[in-house]
Structure formats: C-alpha cells, structure tokens
Amino acid sequence: MNVLFIYPNLYAQVGFNYGIAFLSAILKQGGHQTRLIHVNDRLNGPLDLEAIRQQVLDFRPEVLCFSITTNQHQYARLIARSIRSYWDAPLVAGGVHVTMAPDEVSEENDFDYLCVGEGEYALAELVEELERGSKGEAIENIWSRRGNEIIANPVRPFVRLENLPRKDYEIFDFQQMIDAKDGWVGVMASRGCPFHCSYCFNHRMVNRYRKELGLPVGRLGYIRRHPIPDVLEELEYLLTTYQRIDTFIFDDDLFTHDKAYLTEFCREYRRSIGRPFVVNA
C-alpha cells in the first residue's frame, strides 16, 4: 500500500520525527511504499494546502498518517479537513497529543483511526488489515470509529528497541534539515524516564500502560536503551551518508540515567565517533 505521512512542524524548530522514521522503516520492511510531507516553514515555506493537495494526488495514498504534538494539533486538523474534501482514504492520527488526549481527538471527528501509545507494530498491523479489506477494529493501540461508537483497544507492551530496524532517514530531506540546523543532528539512544514531572508526558504514558496492561510500573519495561553498538553504527551511517554534521544532540529524556551504560558509551564514542555531543541530564 501507499502510506503517506504528514508531519505538521510549523513555527517551531526544524524537527526530526523519530516515530515516523521508525514507522516508515517497518512499513517498508513489509513491502509498503511510504512518503512524507514535512510541513515546516523554514524548510518549505508557510502552510500551503494547495501544495499538499498536489502531493497527495501525485502519490495517491491508500492510508494517510498524521504525527501530532499539541502545539501542531490545529494545523493537523486543518490539513485533515482539507484532504477529506478531495481524497477518500483512511486518516490515522498518532503522536504525543493523541496519546495524551485520545478522547478529545476522537470527539473532534477529523480522523478515522487513532494510534495511542507506541505505534511501530500497531500501525503495521492496521495497514495490513486495511490492505486485506478489514476494518482493523481489534488491533491493540488502535482506536477506531464504528458509526458514532469509538472502539478503544488497549495498548500492547512497549516495543523492544533492539528489535526495531534502523530509522528511515531517507523519507526526510535530511541533508536540508542538517543545514537548516547548522550541523546539529538529533538522535536517541533510549526511551523513558523514571521521574514524574508534572509538565512532562512520561508519567501519563506510564499510567496508561500500567492500567491497561494490569502490571506494576516495575514490570512495564518503560525505560529502554538501544544497544551501544547499534547507536554507534547509526552515527557512523549518518556521518558517511550526510555532510556537514558538526554536533550530535541526544534527545533522550534522561541520557545519564544508567551510569554503566553512560561510561561504556562515552568510551566507545570517543574511540569511533569523536564529534561533540550534547545530552539531557
């Protein structure tokens, strides 16, 4: 199937979307074709619904997938309503905003499916179901609509990072993004954080998984790390594939949480990569 990702990223820093990069890689493994419309004013100018229309009609997607943060929610709704007026294909919404407020997004009635929580395997299942002509109403992490009824399926366990393929950087205009950010490239070596800061989504994510899986927090396996060799291999791939990379910034919520991991990483990084890097601590 042709799967089109739409990433509203307006009037904010030029964002690399890790979720889309993983989702696209998994869909390509399954034989699907993917494409991205990265809506960012610094990369391709202000929001242009007609330009989006031309790209949709050119690619002829059978599924359209939106990745939404809260400050981009209004733009996602505007784009979705525009697409509804000229293209008939299921619209799927995921991302942090959808995971935090799925009931609100459902009530707005702009999307046919919602992906709540981590969506790597959920979206792949949904695309396969849609390709077979099924409604995809019983897929974990997926909320769907049957008339006026919302079918809210529970989440599945968190994905194991070591089982994920390398992110699909090619779906982005990645060199343009590097240049727009003056050589800074974001990467992630882990997911999750043990703290419960009120301004952060982590504790809300943990609470949803704890309730829907019926597991104590300690058994959820929320805090996960990519194996260090995999992280270094990805960085080497970026350095050999793209130009003008000056600094890596690790976007992990808490890069320094595991001191043994941190020590080994720094030792191996100095030996094989050697570029300046920045972390969150």
N, C-alpha and C positions, 0 to 999 in steps of 0.2 A: 504493500500500500504506500501511497504518497502521504507522508506525515509532515505538516508544516508547523513549525514552532514560531510563536510570536512572543517577543520579549520587549514589553514596554520599559524603557530605561531613559525617560525624558527628564531634563533639567536636574540631573544628578551626575555623579561621577560615572565615567565610562565603565560599565560593569561587565565582568565576565561571569556568566551564569553557569555555575558548576553543575547544577541539576540538569539543565538542558544538555550540557556536554556529555554527561553520563547517559541520559535517556537516549540521545541520538546514537551513541555508540552501541547500546544494547539493541535498539531497533535495527541498526544496520547489520548487526550480527544475525538478526532474524530475517534478513533479506529485504527489508523495507527501505524505501528511499526517503531521505529527510532533507529539509531545507529550513533556514531560519530567516525571519525578518526581525532584525535588531533595530528597534525604534529608538534612536539616540540622536539628539540634536547636534552633538559635537561630531558625530561620525557622518550623518547623512541629512542633517537639517531638521527643521521642525516637523511635527506630526503632519503627515500628508496622506490622507485617506485614499486619495485617488492613486497615488503611487503604490500603496498597499494593495488596492484593488487590482492593479495591473500585475503585481507579483503573484497574487492569488490565482488570477485567471491564467497566468503563464504556467504555474506549477500544477494546477488542478488537484489540490489536496483532497484526499478522502477522509482525513481527520485533521483538525486544527487544534493545537495545544498552546495554551497561554501559561506563562510563568509569571506570577503576580506577587509583588510586595505591596504593602499597604499604601505607600505614597504613589504607587503607579496604578492603583485599582481603578481610579476614574478613567484613565486612558485605556485600560484594558476593556472596560465596559463600552466605551465609545467605539473602539475598533471592532469589538464583537458585534455590536448592533449594526455597524456599517456592513460587515461581512454578511450578516444574516440577510441583508436586503438584496444580495446578488449571488450568493453561493450557498448551496444546500449540502452541508456535511456536518457531522457532529463536532461541537465545540467543547473542548476539555479545558478546565482550569485547574492549576495546581500552584504550588509555591507557598511561601510562609503565610501570606494573608489568608489563603484558602484554608490552610491547616488550622490557623487560629480562629477563624470566623466562618466555618462552613455553613452554619445555619443562615447567617446573614447573606452570604453569597448565593445560597440556594433560593432564598426568598426573592432576590433580585431577578431571577429567571433569565439571565443572559447566557447561561452555559448549560449544555446537556449533561455533562459529567463533571464531577469534582474529584480530584485526587487529594486525599487527606493523609498527611504524613509523607514518609519517603516513598517515592513513586517509581523507582527504577524497574522493578518487576511487575508492579501493578499496571503501569501504562503498557508495557509489552503484552501483558495478558489481554488488556482491553482492546488493543489494536488487533490481536489475533482473533478475538471473539467477533469484533466488528467485521473483519475480513471474511469470517465464516457466515456472516449474516445474523449472528446472535445479538441480543441487546446488551450483553455484558452486565447483567444485573446482580451477579453473585460474586463479584471479584473483591477480595479484601483490599482495603484502602480506597475503594471507588464508591462514590455516591452517584446515584443516577435518578432519573425522573421517569415516573410512570403516571402520565396524566398530571393530576395535582398532588400525587404522592411522591415523597422523597424516599428512596431506598438507600439507607445509610449503613453500608457494610463496615464492620470493624477493621482495625488495622492488622497487619501481619507483623511478625517480629522484624526488628531492624535488620537491614541488609549487612552482610559481611563484606567489609571493604576489600579484603584480599580477593574476593571472587568477582569484583567488578572489572570490566575491561578498561583500557586506557581511555581517558576522556576524548571526545571528538572535538579537537580544536579546529578542524577544517571547516566545520559548519559556521564558525565565526569568520569575519575578516580579521584574523588575529594579528597580522602584521600592522594593519591600520590601528588596531587598539593599542598595541605596544607603542607606536609612535605618538598616538594621542595622549598617552600617559607618561611620556618622556622616558621610556625604557623600563618602567616598573611593571612587573608581571606578578599577578596574584596566583597563588597555589594553595592547596590544602593538604595537610598530612593526617588530619584526624577529624572526627565529628563528635560533638557532645561536650558538655561541661557539667561538673558536679555541683555548681552553685545555683542559687535560686534568686538571682537579681530580679527585682520587680519590673525593670524596663526591658528585660530580655525574654525571648520566646522559649528558651530551653526548658524551664520548669513546666510550662504549659504543654509542651511536647511530651515530656516525661509523664505528666499526669494522665494525658490521653492514653498513652500506651499502657501505663500501669493499670488503668481501669478496664480498658478493652481487652487486654491480654490476661488479666487476672493474675499478674505477677508482682512481687515486691520490686522496688526500684533496683535493688542489688542484682536481680536476676534478669533485668531487661537487656543488659549489654549495650547501654546507650553510648558510653564513651568508647570509641574505637579508633584505631590507628592503622593507616596504611603501612605495610612492611617497609622498613627503611630502604632496602634495595629497590623496591618499586618506586618510591618517591624520587630517589636519585636517578633512576632510569628515565623517569618522566622529565626531570630537569635537564638531563643530557639531551633528550629528544628535543626539547624546546630550544636549547642553545644551538643545536645543529640544524634545526629546521627554520628558525626565525632569526632575524637580525636585530641588532641594536638593543639587546636585553642588558640592562645595567644592574638592576636590583630585583630580587625576588621578595615579595611580601607574603608571608604565610597568614592566610585569613582564618586559621583555626580559632575557635572561641578562646581556647586556653592551650597554647602550644607548649607551655612549660610544665604541664601537669605531671607528667611521668618523667622523673629526673633521670632514670636509667636510659629511657628512650632518648631523651634530650642529649645526654652525654655521648651516646653512641652516634646519634645523628650528627652532632657537631664535629666529631672526629672524622666521620666518613665524608661529610660535606666538604670540609677543608681539603681533604685529600683528592676528591673527584670533581668538585664544582668550583669552589673558591670565590664566587661572586658575593658581594654584600647581600645580606638578607635582613628582613625585619619581621618581628613576630608580635603576637598579642600575649601578654602575661598578666 
